[in-house]
Amino acid sequence: MIARLMARVGLVTPEQRAWAWYDWANSAFFTTVVTAVFPSFYATYAAAGLAPAEATARFGLVTTISMATIAISAPVLGALADHSGAKKRLLSVFLAIGVTACAAMVFIGEGDLTLASVLFFIANVGVSGSIVFYDSLLPHVAKARETDRVSSAGYAMGYIGGGILLLINLAWILKPDAFGFGSTVSAIRASFVSVAVWWAVFSLPLFRVVPEPPRHPRPDGESGVAIIAAFTRLATTFREIRKYRNAFLLFLAMLLYQDGIQTIIRMAGVYGAEVGVEQTAQIAAFVMVQFLGIPFSFIFGSLGVRIGTKRAIFIAIAVYALATVLAYFMTTVTHFFILAAMIATVQGGAQALSRALFSRMVPADRTSEYFGFFAVAERFATVLGPLVFTLSVSITGSSHAAILAILGFFVAGAWVLSLVDEEEGVRAAQAS
């Protein structure tokens, strides 16, 4: 029954369905740990005794360092995976790292700032590294004409999986006695373990069903030592990427508009609190985004097929830009929910279609290597956008001005995207 339902939404083959289950699996980490539960737990419990501003700064620093670590290493990891034919094996390594760190969060005590920081850093590296290899498997489970649909369905699966576990975790936290927990803190700690178990269990279909893509043949004269060969291929990629002009332009466009997207995701709670939106209302809005995003992920997948992926991404960027302008005037909880609903309509679609289009513009036998560059865009987007936001607040003394500064990322990203020739980019990749 589940297989038939997944087939109806675009996951037709067993390999596509198994691949998409990893979106379901890892999204629990982003909803419960990154967005809804861990930040507050870190600031109020792990960082007990610190001033709120200092706790926030520590959390931002850990996030920045972890994202920068994977951004720098992702291209090398991708090159290594393509060279050695070990995409699934390397995915499993980073999965194990992330799951172990997430489960170990149960041992964080009050004031254990160092332990909380180290585990959050390791878990972030684990999940981000695993997604490099997960994304690179997309063109191996879906044909070029199917990638929009399959990628969007994967994001929808992530919305469902992450949303379901988030609801369960929030029920534990709000009513700990009803579920046998001694306190709210115990329920929070248990939620981290539940994320680790959920992440590991629902990853199994990918490893059981999706075949390891064939190893990329090593050119004559290239070193036989895998890691040395990986660096050699990475250097070659920097030289050869000019041959794939449209893929490179798309990469630059993603770097820009993903800066805006990631800043909205990570700073929404801070900005909402500043205008008086309570935490319970924010959590309700996060849950709404999770489930409202499900149908719109499918809608954008279909839209990409009907009007072209690039045009559909333009629509998503336009909605983000409008939401950013409206956020400047936000003053009430109602406004916050309206803006959250707007973001929910495009968040999954923008990222899924970007992933799908990029997968069609790079050589199929070097997808891990090029998705390493894709990961660079996503990871550095979690650094540059919040940095600009923070600097804008420092310079102007106003978060409202910082919100408008984020608008520049969407405008610049849309302009670079307008330079991308979608059809020519696909032809160049296929010809290689």
N, C-alpha and C positions, 0 to 999 in steps of 0.2 A: 504493500500500500504506500509506504513512504517513498519507495523507488518510483512508483507511478506518479506520485505527486511532484517529486523533484523533476521527473522527465517533463511534466506539463509546464514547468516554469523555465525550462531550457537546459536542464542538466540531463542530457539524453543518454549518454553512455555510462557504464559503471565507473570508468576512469574519471569522468567529469564529476559524478556524484561524490566519489571518494575524495577527489581533490577539494571540492567545496566544503566538505566536512571540516577541513582545517580552518576555514574562516569561522565556522561555528565554534570550533575549539578555542582558538587564540583570542577571539573577541571578548571572551569572559575576562581576560586579563585587562583589556583596555576599559571595559565598562566598570568593573568592580575596583580594580587596583589603581589604574591611571586616573579615572575620572571621578567616581562617586564616593569611594570609601577611604582609600589609603591616604590621599592628601590631607584630609581632616584629621585622621588618626595620627599621621606623622606630626602635624602642627600642634595638636593639643595633647597628645599622649607621649609619643616618642621624643618630642622636643619640649617636654614639660620643663618649665623653669626659664625658657628662653622668651624674649619679647616676640610678639606675633610677627613683626617685620623681619626679625632675624631668622625665625623659623621658616618663613616664606622664602627668604633669600637662600637658606640652606637647601630647601627643596628644589628651588629653581636651579641652583648650582649642580646638584646631583643629576637632575634631568638633562641639563645642558651637557655635562661631561659624558653621560651615557650615550646621548644621541650623537655627539661629536665622535665618540669612539667607534660606533658602528658606521657612521658616515665615512670615516677615514678608511676603515678596514673593509667595507663592503665590496668595493671593486676588486680588491685582491682576493677576497673570499670567492667572489663570482668567477674570477679567472681560474682559480684553483679548482672549483667545482667543474667547470667546463673542460678543463684540461684532464682531470683525473676521472671524470664520469662518476662523480660522487655527490650529486645534488641531494638525493634522499638521505644519504649517510650524514652529510654535513647538516642537513635540516634536523636530523635526529639528535646530533650533538648539541646544537643550540636549543632545541626543544628541551633536552634533559637539563641543560644549564638553567633555563628559565623556570621550568617546573620545580626544580629543586630549591631554587632561591625563593620562589613564591611560597612553597610549602614551609620553608624555614621561617617565614615571617610570623608564624605562630609563636615563636620564642621571643619576639620583641617585647620588652618590658617597658614600664614607665621610665622615661628618661634615657632609654637606650638609643640615643640619636645616631651613634656610629653604626651600630648593627642595622638599624632601619635604613640608613643611607647606603650601606654596602649592599644589603640585600636588594634594595630597590634598583641600584645601579646594575647589579648582576642580572636581575630579572628583565630589566629593560634591554640590556645587550642581548640576552637570550631570545626574547620575542622578536626583536628587530632583526637579528641575524637570521632567525628561522624564516622570516617573511621574505628575505632576499631570495632564498632557494625555493620557497613556496611559489612566489610570483613567477620565477623562472620556469616553472613546470607548466604554466598555462598554455604556451604554444605547443606543448607536447601532448596535451589532452584535448585540445580544441583546434579545429582548422581555422584559418584566417577569418573566414566569414562567420565563425561561431564565437569568436573571442569576446565581442561586445556582450552577447547574451550570457555566456558562461561566467565572465568576470562579474557582471551585474548580479547574477544569481548567487555567486559566491558572497558578495557583499550583503545581499539580503539574508543569506544563511547566517552571516555574522551578526546582523542586527537581531535576528530571532534568538540565536544561541546566547549572545551576550545579554540580551534583554531578559530572557527567562531566568538565567542565573542571578542577574541583578535583582529581579523581583524577589527571588528566594532569599538572597542575602539581606535585602532591606527588611523583609519580614522578620528574619532572625534578629536584626539589630533593633528594630522598633519594638518587638515583643519577645525579648530573650527568654523570659520565664516560660512562655507557651511552648518553646521548642527545647526546653531542658538545659538552657545555658544559665550559668550563675550570674552573669552580668552582661552589660552591653559590650564591654571590652572582650569578654570571652566569645561573644557572637561575632565580633569583628575579626578576631583571630581565626575563628573557624571559617569565616568567609574566604580568607586567603588560602586555607587548605582546600576548600571546595573548588576554588579557581584552579589550583594545581591539578587536582584529580580530574576535573572537567576537561581541562586542556589536554592532559595526557590521554584520557580514554577516547575522546572524540578525534584524536589524531590517528588512531589505529587504522581506520579505513584507508587513509592515504598510503600508509606503509604497506598494507596488505594488497591493495588493488592497483595503484598507479605504478607502472614499471619505471625503472631507472632509465632515463634517456641515454642514448648511446654516447660513448666517450668521443670528444672532439679529437680527431687525429692530430698528432704532433707534427709540425712541419719539420722537414729535414734540417738537421743541424741544431735543433732546439734542445736544450738540456733535458736529460731524462729525470732529473730530480724535480718532483712535483712542485714544491714551493718556489724553486728558482724559475721553473717554467711558468708558474703563475705570474710572477713579476715580469717575466719576459713578455707574456701575452698582454699584461696590463699596459706595459709601455707601448706595445704594438697598437692596442686599442686607442690610446691617446693620439697616435699618429693617423690611424685609419678612420677615426670617427668623422673626419672631414668628408669622407666618401659618402657618409649617410647624413647629409646636411639637414634633412627634414627631421630625422630622429634627434639630432643635436639641438635644433631649434625647439622641438617639442620638450626636450629635457630642460632647456632654459626657461620656457614658458611655465612648465610645471614647478620649477624651482621658485618662480615668482608667485604664481597664484596659490601654490601649496603653503607658502609663507603666510598668506592671508588666512587660509583655511585653518592651519594648525594654530595660529594665534587666537582665532575665534574659539576653537575647541578648548584650548588651555587657559585662556584668560576670561572666558565667559563668566565663570563663577566669581572671580575677583571683582569684575566690573559690575555684575549683578548685585553683589553684596554692598558695593559702594552706593548704589542707588536705592538700597533698602529691601532687596529681595532676600527673604529668609532661606536658610539652608533646606528646610523641608520643601519649600516651593521649587528651589533649584533642582532637588532630587526628582521631584515629580516631573519637572520639565525634561530632565535627562532621560527618564523612562519614556516619556512621550516621544522624544526624538528617536529612541531606539525602535519603537514599534511603528511610528509614522514613516520612518525611513524605509521600512520593508517594501510596501507597494511601490514607492517611488524609485527604488533601486531597479525593480522590474520595468517600470515605465521608462526610465532613462535607457535601459538596455534595448528596449524596443525602439525608442526614439533614435538611438544611434544607428540602428539598422535602416530606419525609414528616411531620415534626413541627413545622415552622415555623422560620424562620431565627432568630428571637429565642431560642427554646428551645435550639436547637443552640449558639448563642453562649454561653448560660448554662452548658451542659455544658463547653464549652472553658474558660470562666473558672474553673469549679469544679476542673478538673484542674490548671490553673495554680496555684490557691490551695493545693491539696493538695501539689503539688510544692514550693511555697515553704516550707510547714511542714516537709516532710521534709528539705529542704535545710538547715534549721537543725541537724538531727542528723547530717548527712553527715560521714563520717570516712574513707572508703576509696574507691578507684578504682571498685569495684563499685557503690557508692552513686551515684557520678558518672554511670556508664553507665545505671543505672536511671532516674535523674532525667532524663537526656538523652532516653531512650526515651519517657518520659512527655510531655516537651515536644514531641517529634516528632509525637506522635499528634494534637496540637491546634494547633500553631503555624500551619500553613498554613490550616487550617479556620477558626480564629478570625478571621484577617485577611481571608480571601477572603469569608466570609459577611458580615463587617462592611462590606466594600466593596460587596457586592451589595445588602445591605439599604439602605444609604445611597443608592445609585443609584436605588432605587425610590421614595425619599421626597423627591426633589428634582425640580423641573421639568426635563423633558427638553431644553428649549431653552437651559438655563443650567447644564449639567452641569459645564463647566470652572470656572465661577465657584464653584459649591458644592463641587466637588472640591478647589478651592483651600482651602476651610475644612477639608475632610477631610485635606488634606496638613498643615494647621496642627496638627491633632491628632497625626498621626504624627511630624512633625518635632519639635514641642515635647516629645513623649513621650521623645525621645532626649536631652532636656535635663533635664527635671524629675526623672525617675526616678533617673538616675545622681547628680544633685545631692542628692536625699534620701538615697541610699545613702551618699554621701561624708560628708554632714553627720552621719548616724547613726554612722558609724565614728568621726568626730572627737569626737562628744559622748560616746559610750559606750565607745570604745576597742575595740569588738568588731564584726567583720563578721557574726557570727551575729545580733546585734541588728539590724543593717542589713537582713539578709534578712527578718526579721519585719516591719520597717518597710514593705517592698515589698508585703507581704500587704494592707496598708491600701488600696492602689490597686485591687486586685481586688475587695475587699469594697465599696468605694465605687462602683466601676464597675458592679458587679452591681446595686446598689441603684438607681442612676440608670437603668440599662437596664430595670429592672422597671417603671418609670414610662412606658416607651415603648409606645404602642398601635400595633402593626405594621400592622394593617389600616387604621386611620384615617389613618396617615401616608401610606400608598400612595394612598388615595383622595384626600387633599388634594393630593398632587403631580399626580395625573392630572387633577383638576378644574381645576388652573391651566393 
